[in-house]
Amino acid sequence: MGTNYYSVRRSFKYESADLFWDRHFNEDCIHIGKSSMGWCFSLHIVPELGINTLEDWIRMFIEPDRIIIDEYREIVPFDRMMGVITARGSPNSNNWDIEAMALNHAEPGPDNLVRHRIDLGYGCVAHGEGTWDYILGEFS
């Protein structure tokens, strides 16, 4: 389980939108990524829209005609979104064994988290400089 986040134009009627289907390659509603407990944030990159890094997302987050919402259609302030992406961690060491890591295409990450193993077949193209991974393609 986790929570998906979106960058939407203020004019976009997100209250009635099917966010799962509207989020891909639609400039009105762009999937930012997913927060899952115990994992680095899955930051969605969308090269077709010029979004390849966290810095690209930050530029979009501060655009005055856009807001951030979560999958429950709640508005998420910029500072909270940045915390969800960059200030992650767990007080307990992860206890994943080698088999669990392999099954989940994961590896140990920073701050007692697990992170996606860089594997183009499963979408992770790079690790961020902190507690996020860059993920390409569709995911939920």
TORBA-657229 format. One line per 10 residues: number of its first residue (from 1); for each residue y, x negated, z negated of C-alpha. Coordinates in nm, 3 decimals, decimal comma. Layout:
N
NUM = Y/X/Z | ... .
This chain:
140
1 = 0,000/0,000/0,000 | 0,352/-0,106/0,060 | 0,695/0,008/0,170 | 0,839/-0,017/0,521 | 1,212/-0,074/0,579 | 1,433/0,010/0,878 | 1,778/-0,072/1,012 | 1,928/0,244/1,158 | 2,253/0,338/1,324 | 2,463/0,561/1,101 .
11 = 2,458/0,821/1,380 | 2,075/0,823/1,396 | 1,923/1,141/1,247 | 1,667/0,957/1,037 | 1,618/1,253/0,801 | 1,408/1,430/1,066 | 1,272/1,129/1,256 | 0,911/1,019/1,264 | 0,992/0,666/1,152 | 0,649/0,528/1,239 .
21 = 0,686/0,615/1,606 | 1,061/0,564/1,637 | 1,072/0,216/1,487 | 0,955/-0,005/1,773 | 1,207/-0,138/2,024 | 1,450/0,144/1,968 | 1,795/0,007/1,885 | 1,882/0,322/1,689 | 1,597/0,263/1,443 | 1,447/-0,086/1,411 .
31 = 1,160/-0,172/1,178 | 1,270/-0,454/0,944 | 0,935/-0,515/0,782 | 0,703/-0,430/0,499 | 0,690/-0,514/0,130 | 0,340/-0,523/-0,017 | 0,268/-0,609/-0,380 | 0,145/-0,965/-0,423 | 0,236/-1,070/-0,067 | 0,528/-1,247/0,094 .
41 = 0,751/-0,996/0,274 | 0,635/-0,921/0,630 | 0,962/-0,966/0,822 | 0,932/-0,807/1,164 | 1,071/-1,015/1,449 | 1,170/-0,838/1,769 | 1,256/-1,103/2,031 | 1,337/-0,831/2,286 | 1,633/-0,736/2,065 | 1,728/-1,094/1,973 .
51 = 1,580/-1,068/1,622 | 1,385/-1,386/1,550 | 1,491/-1,499/1,201 | 1,615/-1,368/0,868 | 1,965/-1,477/0,973 | 1,941/-1,245/1,276 | 1,849/-0,958/1,043 | 2,137/-1,041/0,807 | 2,382/-1,015/1,096 | 2,242/-0,670/1,170 .
61 = 2,241/-0,566/0,802 | 2,615/-0,623/0,775 | 2,709/-0,437/1,094 | 2,937/-0,152/0,985 | 2,766/0,106/1,207 | 2,419/0,044/1,054 | 2,244/0,121/0,726 | 1,911/0,018/0,577 | 1,658/0,283/0,476 | 1,304/0,274/0,347 .
71 = 1,012/0,483/0,473 | 1,104/0,752/0,219 | 1,444/0,780/0,393 | 1,629/0,640/0,091 | 1,933/0,423/0,165 | 1,878/0,063/0,053 | 2,187/-0,146/-0,030 | 2,216/-0,489/0,133 | 2,172/-0,679/-0,195 | 1,855/-0,491/-0,284 .
81 = 1,708/-0,548/0,065 | 1,778/-0,919/0,038 | 1,606/-0,924/-0,300 | 1,301/-0,747/-0,160 | 1,275/-1,016/0,107 | 1,382/-1,333/-0,073 | 1,330/-1,284/-0,447 | 0,962/-1,205/-0,462 | 0,704/-1,339/-0,698 | 0,438/-1,260/-0,951 .
91 = 0,415/-1,375/-1,312 | 0,039/-1,422/-1,268 | -0,141/-1,667/-1,043 | -0,314/-1,501/-0,753 | -0,688/-1,501/-0,800 | -0,796/-1,460/-0,440 | -1,106/-1,656/-0,351 | -1,166/-1,827/-0,016 | -1,353/-1,525/0,121 | -1,074/-1,282/0,033 .
101 = -0,817/-1,514/0,190 | -1,023/-1,541/0,510 | -1,089/-1,166/0,529 | -0,718/-1,090/0,495 | -0,595/-1,374/0,720 | -0,407/-1,505/0,417 | -0,333/-1,829/0,237 | -0,165/-1,915/-0,092 | 0,210/-1,864/-0,082 | 0,510/-1,944/-0,303 .
111 = 0,571/-1,794/-0,647 | 0,209/-1,683/-0,702 | 0,209/-1,473/-0,383 | -0,027/-1,476/-0,089 | 0,113/-1,503/0,260 | -0,006/-1,440/0,611 | -0,184/-1,730/0,773 | -0,006/-1,833/1,093 | -0,228/-1,672/1,350 | -0,090/-1,527/1,673 .
121 = -0,394/-1,298/1,698 | -0,281/-1,125/1,380 | 0,094/-1,141/1,435 | 0,218/-1,410/1,197 | 0,414/-1,659/1,405 | 0,579/-1,857/1,121 | 0,646/-1,874/0,749 | 0,999/-1,822/0,630 | 1,177/-2,077/0,416 | 1,107/-1,861/0,111 .
131 = 0,904/-1,554/0,025 | 0,880/-1,403/0,372 | 0,667/-1,441/0,684 | 0,771/-1,377/1,042 | 0,549/-1,110/1,199 | 0,545/-1,018/1,568 | 0,415/-0,694/1,715 | 0,325/-0,359/1,570 | 0,210/-0,324/1,213 | 0,227/-0,061/0,944 .
